[in-house]
Amino acid sequence: MRRTSQGRRRGRRPLSVVFLLIAALLGTAIAASAASAPPPPGAPSLAPLASLNKASLTGWAQTQLAKDRARRAAPRGPLSPVTGLLGTVTSTVSNLLAQAPSSTSTLVLYDTTGPYGYLGELYAMAAANLSGHFGTVTAKPVQQYTSGMLGQYTAAVYLGSTYYGGDLPDAVPAAFYQDVQASTKPVTWVGDNIWNMGNAVGVPQFTQKYGWDPTTSYFADSTGSIGNVTQVTYGGQALTRKIPAGQDGGILRPNVLTGAGYPPVTTVATALDSASGATFPWAVRSANLTYVGEIPFSYVSESDRVIAFEDMLFDALAPGTATQHRAMMRLEDISPDSDPTQLRSMADYLYSQHIPYGINVIPVYTDPNGVYNGGTPQTETLAQKPQVVSALKYMLSHGAVLQEHGYTHQYSNVDNPYTGVTGDDFEFYRAHIDSANNVVYDGPVAEDSTAWAQSRVTAGLAAFAAAGLPRPQLWTTPHYAASAADYRVFGQNYSARLERSLYFAGTLSGGTADPNRFIGQFFPYVVNDVYGTKVLPENLGNYEPVALNNHPPRLPADLIASAKANLAVRDGFASFFYHPYYPLQPLKDTIDGIKALGYTFVSPAAL
């Protein structure tokens, strides 16, 4: 937040509100040493790019579609089963039945080979985080799969992000293809290489079990066009799909077969080609296989088609889950500099509506360069502001849950990226604003380490204690950005975080986290993430009446529309935050609209 010319603070939206799930990527296909918060992600270029919105998946998409055209043009041989397959299948079935899991567990498999192999781990972390809602998760490169492994888990997810074929040999073990075909265990197959399974197990065997032919299913239609798919319908909700021009690798269009001998195929979600008005399946299900025609983790928003994938996991991992829709909210960027009268006003309204809520409190306010204090540096602790502390205690007695929102919510005495003032800037990450008015992620701060992050948390807790406040129950990272080491520190100090997060390459492999390759993610339900921490959802963003850094305003109607899209998640949340220095009416409008959709507000502490 920052002051206006009248001296009142104006909210500055956390920079990940319209976060793209692919953030800063580096290598032959994706960007670089810096990532931007605005739009999203993607791809190619070995040279560092100045900001994320300049990154693209163009190279990956071109490779994808070129390989798909070559596969369509390749001559097809006779459709016959692979010699000896039936004996292997019979043996595998016995293995699968003998190794049934005792609790809910997910096997996440991902690609690592080829020029875009690094994408696999990023996508796998996103899938693993979601699967962490249901139970334990094991993530492995797909080439590490061995015969019978599927039987050790409740279900599996394979993320096909590398198109195998042509000059790139198939890295998926034959054992995986055979086990999927032989098993009744639910398998969610996302993206590429389902046609290789069809060829490996025999097209007749595949079509007779699943009712569609992946070897004659392609990402483009017969004219070579992928169309312009802008909407996916799932669970009665129209979900958005916004891919920049030239960066869309298409959606595989399943060739569903009809007639005697073929089982029915259920269309789980439907894609709308806005260019032609035509629709086709975005996801299909038959027997034990659910197939999704694209990786849903790139270029996402709060109403995106990734919501469909998030709910589909229930069918594989918790099919008996009852439908319920819960809402959650928090008041943001409260500090020693906050207006206690405004805080009490918000508390009275929320209490009158029987709405529990979180309060994100920054225990130390600092303006090291006097930006808002006539050039004179200023620092205030909670202990020095008894009226603010009194208001906080009043809120805690009226349904609030205390959450720590960093120590100072700013970094040093530099603009990071705005003013260096508490609430305006990043604390654990460096950032700047480029010439196109994008916020660019530069990487962890120079001092970043486990010890440094712990010192910030410890100092913050001491400041709460000095003010006579209880220990905060939850943590929210300032501007949702920190290093992998920092996230682990937060998890060691708090049982849960309430936020969106960054997940860095190297996390699944156990190697050193790569600060230049990460994926950002927000959740529709509580998850246990790959850092080993419970994360509570924030999936709607926040009220922001003015455009900021190429983000359009976000009004109550926008938050309500995102909440409506999230009704597609059978046991999901509508979670948002609000700055208490804004008027009360937009908060009332937002709450009324979310309630009208059938959501029930719950306390963050209850989760």
C-alpha positions in Angstrom: 0.0 0.0 0.0 1.1 3.6 -0.4 -0.2 7.1 0.5 -2.1 9.2 -1.9 -1.6 13.0 -2.1 -4.2 13.3 0.7 -2.1 11.2 3.0 -4.4 8.2 3.0 -3.0 4.8 1.9 -4.0 3.3 -1.4 -3.8 -0.4 -1.7 -1.2 -2.0 -3.9 -2.4 -5.5 -5.0 0.0 -8.3 -4.1 1.8 -8.9 -7.3 0.6 -12.4 -7.8 -3.1 -11.7 -8.0 -3.3 -12.6 -11.7 -0.4 -14.9 -11.3 0.6 -17.0 -14.2 1.4 -20.4 -13.3 4.6 -20.4 -15.2 6.7 -17.8 -13.8 10.3 -17.5 -14.5 11.7 -20.1 -16.8 15.0 -20.5 -18.4 16.5 -22.6 -21.2 15.8 -23.3 -24.8 12.1 -22.7 -24.3 11.5 -20.4 -21.4 12.6 -17.2 -20.0 15.1 -16.3 -17.7 16.9 -14.6 -14.9 13.9 -12.5 -14.1 10.2 -13.2 -13.9 7.3 -10.8 -14.0 4.1 -10.9 -12.0 1.6 -9.7 -14.5 0.6 -12.0 -17.2 2.3 -15.3 -17.4 4.8 -17.5 -18.5 6.2 -19.6 -20.6 9.1 -20.2 -22.8 11.8 -20.1 -25.2 14.9 -18.1 -25.4 18.3 -18.9 -24.0 18.9 -15.2 -23.4 17.6 -13.7 -20.1 14.4 -11.8 -20.7 13.6 -8.6 -18.8 10.2 -9.6 -17.6 7.9 -12.5 -17.5 5.3 -11.2 -19.7 7.9 -11.1 -22.5 8.5 -14.8 -22.0 6.5 -17.2 -24.2 5.9 -20.8 -25.0 6.3 -20.1 -28.7 9.2 -22.5 -29.2 7.5 -25.3 -27.3 4.2 -24.8 -29.2 5.9 -24.8 -32.5 7.7 -28.0 -31.7 4.5 -29.6 -30.4 2.5 -28.8 -33.5 5.3 -29.7 -36.0 5.6 -33.1 -34.4 1.9 -33.5 -34.4 1.7 -32.7 -38.2 4.5 -35.3 -38.8 2.6 -37.9 -36.8 -0.6 -37.2 -38.8 1.3 -37.6 -42.1 3.2 -40.7 -41.2 2.1 -43.9 -42.9 0.1 -46.3 -40.6 0.7 -50.0 -40.5 -1.8 -52.7 -39.8 -3.5 -52.4 -36.4 -2.4 -55.5 -34.5 -1.4 -56.1 -30.9 2.2 -56.2 -29.8 3.5 -59.7 -29.7 3.7 -61.2 -26.2 1.8 -58.4 -24.6 -1.1 -60.4 -23.2 1.3 -62.5 -21.1 2.9 -59.4 -19.8 -0.4 -57.9 -19.0 -1.7 -60.9 -17.1 1.5 -60.9 -15.0 1.2 -57.2 -14.3 -2.5 -57.5 -13.2 -1.4 -59.9 -10.5 1.3 -57.5 -9.4 -1.2 -54.6 -9.3 -3.7 -56.5 -7.2 -1.1 -57.7 -4.8 0.2 -54.3 -4.0 -2.9 -52.3 -3.2 -2.2 -49.2 -1.1 -3.4 -49.0 2.5 -4.2 -45.2 2.3 -4.8 -42.5 -0.3 -1.6 -41.9 -2.3 -0.8 -40.5 -5.6 2.0 -41.3 -8.0 2.9 -38.2 -10.2 5.1 -39.0 -13.2 6.7 -36.3 -15.4 8.9 -35.9 -18.4 12.5 -34.6 -18.1 14.0 -35.3 -21.5 14.3 -33.1 -24.7 14.9 -29.4 -25.0 11.8 -28.6 -22.9 12.4 -31.3 -20.3 12.7 -28.8 -17.5 9.0 -28.0 -17.8 8.1 -31.4 -16.5 9.3 -30.9 -13.0 7.5 -27.5 -12.8 4.2 -29.0 -13.9 4.8 -32.0 -11.6 5.1 -29.8 -8.6 1.8 -28.2 -9.4 0.1 -31.6 -9.8 1.8 -32.9 -6.6 0.6 -29.9 -4.6 -3.0 -30.5 -5.7 -2.7 -34.2 -5.0 -1.4 -33.3 -1.5 -5.0 -32.3 -0.6 -5.9 -36.0 -0.7 -3.0 -37.8 1.0 0.6 -38.7 0.3 2.3 -38.0 -3.0 5.3 -39.5 -4.7 6.7 -37.7 -7.8 9.2 -39.3 -10.2 10.5 -38.8 -13.7 8.5 -41.1 -15.8 11.6 -43.0 -17.0 12.0 -44.3 -13.4 8.7 -46.1 -13.6 9.0 -49.9 -13.1 6.6 -52.7 -13.7 3.9 -53.0 -11.0 4.6 -49.5 -9.5 1.1 -48.3 -10.3 -0.3 -50.9 -7.9 1.4 -49.3 -4.9 -0.8 -46.2 -5.2 -4.4 -45.2 -5.1 -4.1 -43.4 -8.4 -1.5 -41.9 -10.8 -1.1 -38.7 -12.8 1.2 -38.5 -15.8 2.1 -35.1 -17.2 3.1 -35.4 -20.9 4.9 -32.2 -21.5 7.5 -33.6 -24.0 6.2 -34.8 -27.3 8.1 -38.0 -28.0 8.5 -38.9 -31.7 10.7 -38.2 -34.7 14.2 -37.5 -33.5 13.2 -37.7 -29.8 12.8 -41.4 -28.7 10.0 -42.3 -26.3 11.2 -42.0 -22.7 8.1 -43.5 -21.2 8.8 -47.1 -20.2 6.7 -49.8 -21.9 5.9 -51.1 -18.4 3.9 -48.0 -17.7 1.8 -48.3 -20.8 1.2 -52.0 -20.0 0.3 -51.3 -16.4 -2.2 -48.6 -17.3 -3.9 -50.9 -19.8 -4.0 -53.8 -17.4 -5.0 -52.0 -14.3 -8.3 -50.7 -12.8 -6.3 -48.1 -10.9 -7.4 -44.5 -11.9 -4.9 -42.8 -14.1 -5.1 -39.2 -15.2 -3.1 -38.7 -18.3 -2.4 -35.0 -19.2 -1.1 -33.8 -22.6 1.3 -35.7 -24.8 2.2 -39.3 -25.7 -1.2 -41.1 -25.2 -0.8 -42.2 -28.9 2.4 -44.0 -28.0 0.5 -46.0 -25.4 -2.0 -46.9 -28.1 0.7 -48.2 -30.3 2.5 -49.9 -27.5 -0.4 -51.9 -26.1 -2.0 -52.4 -29.5 -4.7 -50.1 -31.0 -7.4 -52.8 -30.9 -6.7 -53.5 -27.2 -6.7 -49.7 -26.4 -9.9 -48.9 -28.3 -11.8 -51.9 -27.0 -11.1 -50.8 -23.4 -11.3 -47.1 -23.7 -13.5 -46.4 -26.8 -11.3 -43.9 -28.6 -8.2 -44.1 -30.7 -5.3 -41.9 -29.6 -3.3 -42.8 -32.7 -5.7 -40.9 -34.9 -6.3 -38.0 -32.4 -4.4 -34.8 -33.0 -3.8 -31.3 -31.6 -5.0 -29.6 -34.8 -8.0 -30.4 -37.0 -7.7 -31.8 -40.5 -7.0 -28.3 -41.9 -4.0 -27.9 -39.5 -5.7 -25.4 -37.3 -5.8 -25.5 -33.5 -8.6 -23.0 -33.6 -9.0 -20.4 -30.8 -10.2 -22.2 -27.7 -11.1 -19.5 -25.1 -13.5 -21.4 -22.9 -13.8 -24.8 -21.2 -17.1 -25.9 -19.7 -17.0 -28.1 -16.7 -19.4 -28.9 -13.9 -21.9 -26.4 -15.3 -19.4 -23.5 -15.2 -17.8 -21.7 -18.1 -14.1 -21.4 -17.4 -11.7 -19.1 -19.2 -8.7 -20.1 -21.3 -6.4 -17.2 -22.4 -3.3 -18.2 -24.3 -1.2 -15.6 -26.1 -1.1 -15.8 -29.9 1.5 -18.2 -31.1 2.0 -19.8 -27.8 -0.8 -22.3 -27.9 0.2 -25.9 -28.5 -3.4 -26.9 -29.1 -5.7 -29.4 -27.3 -5.8 -33.0 -28.4 -9.1 -33.9 -29.9 -10.0 -37.5 -29.0 -11.2 -39.6 -31.9 -14.1 -41.2 -30.1 -15.3 -44.4 -31.7 -18.9 -45.7 -31.9 -20.5 -49.0 -32.7 -20.4 -52.5 -31.4 -17.4 -53.5 -29.3 -16.6 -50.0 -28.1 -17.4 -48.9 -24.6 -19.0 -45.5 -23.9 -16.7 -42.5 -23.5 -17.7 -39.8 -21.1 -16.9 -36.2 -22.0 -15.8 -34.7 -18.7 -15.1 -31.2 -19.9 -15.8 -29.4 -23.3 -13.7 -26.9 -25.2 -15.2 -24.1 -27.2 -13.4 -23.0 -30.3 -14.4 -19.3 -30.5 -13.1 -19.1 -34.1 -15.6 -21.6 -35.5 -18.1 -22.0 -32.7 -17.3 -25.7 -32.6 -17.0 -27.7 -29.4 -15.0 -30.9 -28.7 -13.9 -32.8 -25.6 -11.3 -31.1 -23.4 -11.2 -34.1 -21.2 -12.6 -37.6 -21.5 -13.0 -40.6 -19.2 -13.5 -44.4 -19.8 -12.6 -47.4 -17.8 -9.7 -46.4 -15.5 -8.3 -43.6 -17.8 -9.1 -39.9 -17.6 -7.4 -38.0 -20.4 -6.9 -34.2 -20.4 -6.0 -32.7 -23.8 -3.5 -30.1 -22.6 -1.3 -29.2 -19.6 -3.6 -26.9 -17.7 -0.9 -25.1 -15.6 0.1 -22.3 -18.0 -1.5 -18.9 -18.4 -4.0 -19.3 -15.6 -6.3 -16.9 -13.8 -8.8 -17.1 -11.0 -11.5 -18.4 -13.3 -9.3 -20.6 -15.6 -9.8 -24.1 -16.9 -7.3 -25.4 -14.4 -10.3 -25.4 -12.0 -11.6 -28.4 -14.0 -8.4 -30.3 -13.4 -8.4 -29.4 -9.7 -11.9 -31.0 -9.3 -11.3 -34.0 -11.5 -8.7 -35.3 -9.0 -11.6 -36.0 -6.6 -12.9 -38.7 -9.0 -9.6 -40.6 -8.8 -8.6 -39.9 -5.2 -11.8 -39.1 -3.2 -14.9 -40.0 -5.2 -17.1 -40.1 -2.2 -16.4 -36.5 -1.3 -19.6 -34.5 -0.4 -20.2 -31.2 -2.2 -19.7 -28.2 0.0 -18.6 -24.6 -0.8 -16.7 -22.7 1.8 -15.5 -19.1 1.8 -12.7 -17.4 3.6 -11.4 -13.9 3.9 -8.7 -11.9 5.5 -7.9 -8.2 6.1 -4.5 -7.4 4.6 -1.4 -5.2 5.4 -2.3 -4.1 8.9 0.7 -2.5 10.6 1.5 -0.1 13.4 0.7 2.6 11.0 -2.9 1.4 10.4 -5.9 3.5 11.5 -7.4 1.8 14.6 -10.8 3.4 13.9 -10.9 1.7 10.5 -9.9 -1.6 12.0 -12.7 -1.4 14.6 -15.2 -0.5 11.9 -14.3 -3.5 9.8 -14.4 -5.7 12.9 -17.9 -4.5 13.8 -19.3 -5.2 10.4 -17.8 -8.7 10.1 -18.9 -9.6 13.6 -22.5 -8.4 12.8 -22.5 -10.7 9.8 -21.1 -13.7 11.8 -18.1 -13.9 9.5 -14.8 -15.2 10.9 -11.7 -13.8 9.2 -7.9 -13.5 9.3 -6.0 -10.4 10.0 -2.6 -10.2 8.3 -0.4 -8.1 10.6 3.0 -6.6 9.9 4.6 -6.1 13.4 7.1 -3.3 12.4 6.3 -0.4 10.1 9.3 1.4 8.5 9.8 4.2 6.0 13.6 4.2 5.9 13.8 7.1 3.5 10.9 9.2 4.8 8.9 8.8 1.6 5.7 9.4 3.4 7.2 11.4 6.3 8.6 14.5 4.6 12.0 13.0 4.1 12.5 11.9 7.7 13.0 8.2 8.3 10.3 6.6 10.4 10.0 3.3 12.2 7.1 2.2 14.5 6.6 -1.1 16.3 3.3 -2.5 17.6 4.4 -1.8 21.2 4.7 1.8 20.3 1.2 2.0 19.0 -1.2 1.0 21.9 -4.3 2.2 20.1 -3.6 -0.1 17.1 -2.8 -3.0 19.5 -6.1 -2.3 21.3 -7.9 -2.5 18.0 -6.2 -5.7 17.1 -7.3 -7.3 20.5 -10.8 -6.0 19.8 -10.7 -7.8 16.4 -9.4 -11.0 18.0 -12.3 -10.9 20.4 -14.7 -10.5 17.5 -13.9 -13.4 15.3 -10.4 -12.6 13.9 -7.5 -14.9 13.6 -4.0 -13.4 14.0 -1.6 -14.0 11.1 2.0 -12.8 10.6 2.6 -11.0 7.3 6.3 -10.8 7.3 8.4 -8.7 9.7 8.5 -5.4 7.9 7.0 -6.2 4.5 9.8 -4.3 2.7 13.5 -4.7 2.1 16.4 -2.5 3.3 16.3 1.2 2.3 15.8 0.6 -1.5 12.8 0.6 -3.7 11.8 -3.0 -4.0 10.2 -2.2 -6.4 8.2 0.9 -5.2 9.2 2.9 -2.2 11.0 0.9 0.4 8.1 1.4 2.7 6.2 -1.3 4.7 3.3 -2.8 2.8 4.5 -1.5 -0.5 7.5 -3.7 -1.2 8.7 -7.3 -1.2 10.6 -8.5 1.9 12.2 -11.8 0.9 12.6 -11.2 -2.9 14.0 -8.6 -5.1 11.9 -7.0 -7.9 11.9 -3.9 -10.1 9.5 -2.2 -12.6 10.6 -2.3 -16.2 10.0 0.3 -18.9 6.8 -1.3 -19.9 5.4 -0.9 -16.3 5.7 -4.6 -15.5 6.9 -5.8 -12.1 9.9 -8.1 -12.7 11.0 -10.8 -10.3 14.8 -10.6 -9.9 15.5 -13.4 -7.4 16.0 -13.9 -3.6 17.5 -11.0 -1.7 21.3 -10.9 -1.4 21.3 -12.1 2.3 18.8 -14.9 1.7 19.5 -18.0 3.7 17.8 -20.2 6.2 19.3 -18.3 9.1 18.4 -14.9 7.6 14.8 -15.9 7.0 14.5 -17.3 10.5 15.9 -14.1 12.0 13.0 -12.2 10.3 10.4 -14.6 11.7 11.9 -14.6 15.1 12.1 -10.8 15.2 8.5 -10.6 14.1 7.3 -13.0 16.8 9.2 -11.0 19.4 7.5 -7.8 18.3 4.0 -9.4 18.7 5.0 -10.6 22.2 6.4 -7.2 23.2 3.0 -5.7 22.3 1.1 -8.2 24.4 -0.4 -10.0 21.5 -0.7 -13.8 21.2 1.5 -15.7 18.8 0.1 -15.5 15.3 -1.5 -18.8 14.1 -0.7 -18.5 10.4 1.9 -17.0 8.0 1.4 -15.1 4.8 4.5 -14.2 2.7 4.7 -10.5 1.7 3.7 -10.3 -1.9 3.7 -14.1 -2.0 7.4 -14.3 -3.0 10.3 -16.0 -1.2 13.0 -18.6 -1.9 12.6 -22.3 -1.4 14.8 -22.0 1.7 12.5 -19.3 3.1 9.3 -21.3 2.5 10.8 -24.2 4.5 11.6 -21.8 7.4 8.1 -20.5 7.4 6.9 -24.1 7.5 9.1 -24.9 10.5 7.6 -22.0 12.4 3.9 -22.2 11.4 1.7 -25.2 10.9 0.2 -23.6 7.8 0.6 -20.7 5.3 -2.4 -18.8 3.8 -1.2 -17.7 0.4 -0.1 -18.3 -3.1 3.5 -19.6 -3.5 6.5 -20.1 -5.8 7.9 -23.5 -6.4 11.4 -23.8 -7.8 13.1 -26.3 -10.1 15.2 -28.8 -8.2 12.7 -29.3 -5.4 11.5 -32.7 -6.5 14.9 -34.0 -7.4 16.3 -32.9 -4.1 18.9 -30.7 -5.7 19.6 -27.0 -5.3 16.6 -24.9 -6.0 17.0 -22.9 -9.2 15.9 -19.3 -8.5 15.4 -18.6 -12.2 13.0 -21.5 -12.9 9.8 -21.6 -10.9 6.1 -22.0 -11.1 3.6 -20.0 -9.1 0.4 -21.6 -7.9 -2.8 -20.9 -5.9 -5.2 -23.5 -4.7 -9.0 -24.0 -4.5 -8.6 -26.2 -1.3 -6.2 -26.9 1.5 -3.0 -28.7 0.2 0.1 -30.2 1.7 2.7 -28.8 -0.7 6.1 -30.1 -1.9 7.9 -28.0 0.8 6.1 -30.1 3.4 3.8 -27.3 4.6 0.0 -27.1 4.7 -1.2 -24.2 2.5 -4.6 -22.6 2.9 -6.3 -21.3 -0.2 -6.4 -17.8 -1.6 -7.8 -18.2 -5.1 -9.9 -15.0 -5.8 -7.4 -12.2 -5.3 -8.5 -8.9 -3.8 -10.5 -5.7 -4.3 -8.4 -3.1 -6.2 -10.3 -0.2 -7.7 -7.4 1.1 -9.9 -5.2 -0.4 -12.6 -1.7 -1.3 -11.4 1.3 -2.4 -13.4 -0.8 -3.6 -16.3 -3.3 -5.3 -14.1 -6.8 -4.0 -14.6 -8.9 -3.0 -11.7 -10.5 -5.9 -9.7 -13.9 -5.0 -8.4 -16.4 -6.9 -6.3 -18.1 -8.2 -9.5 -14.8 -9.7 -10.6 -14.2 -11.5 -7.3 -17.8 -12.8 -7.3 -17.4 -14.1 -10.9 -14.2 -16.0 -9.9 -16.1 -17.4 -6.9 -18.8 -18.6 -9.3 -16.3 -20.4 -11.5 -14.8 -22.1 -8.5 -18.2 -23.7 -7.7 -17.0 -26.3 -10.2 -14.8 -27.6 -7.4 -17.0 -29.9 -5.3 -15.3 -29.2 -2.0 -13.6 -26.0 -2.8 -13.2 -22.5 -1.4 -13.7 -18.9 -2.5 -10.9 -17.1 -0.6 -10.0 -13.4 -0.9 -8.5 -10.5 1.0 -9.3 -6.9 1.5 -7.4 -3.8 2.6 -9.1 -2.2 5.6 -8.2 1.4 4.4 -10.7 1.0 1.6 -14.4 1.9 2.2 -16.6 -0.7 3.8 -19.2 -0.9 0.9 -17.1 -2.8 -1.6 -16.4 -5.4 1.1 -20.1 -5.7 1.8 -20.8 -6.1 -1.9 -18.2 -8.9 -2.2 -19.4 -10.8 0.8 -23.1 -10.5 -0.2 -22.3 -11.8 -3.7 -20.2 -14.7 -2.5 -22.9 -15.7 0.1 -25.6 -15.5 -2.7 -23.7 -18.2 -4.6 -24.1 -20.6 -1.6 -20.7 -20.3 0.1 -20.4 -20.4 3.9 -17.7 -18.4 5.5 -15.3 -20.3 7.8 -12.4 -19.3 9.9 -8.8 -19.8 8.7 -8.1 -21.3 12.1 -10.6 -24.1 11.5 -8.5 -25.4 8.6 
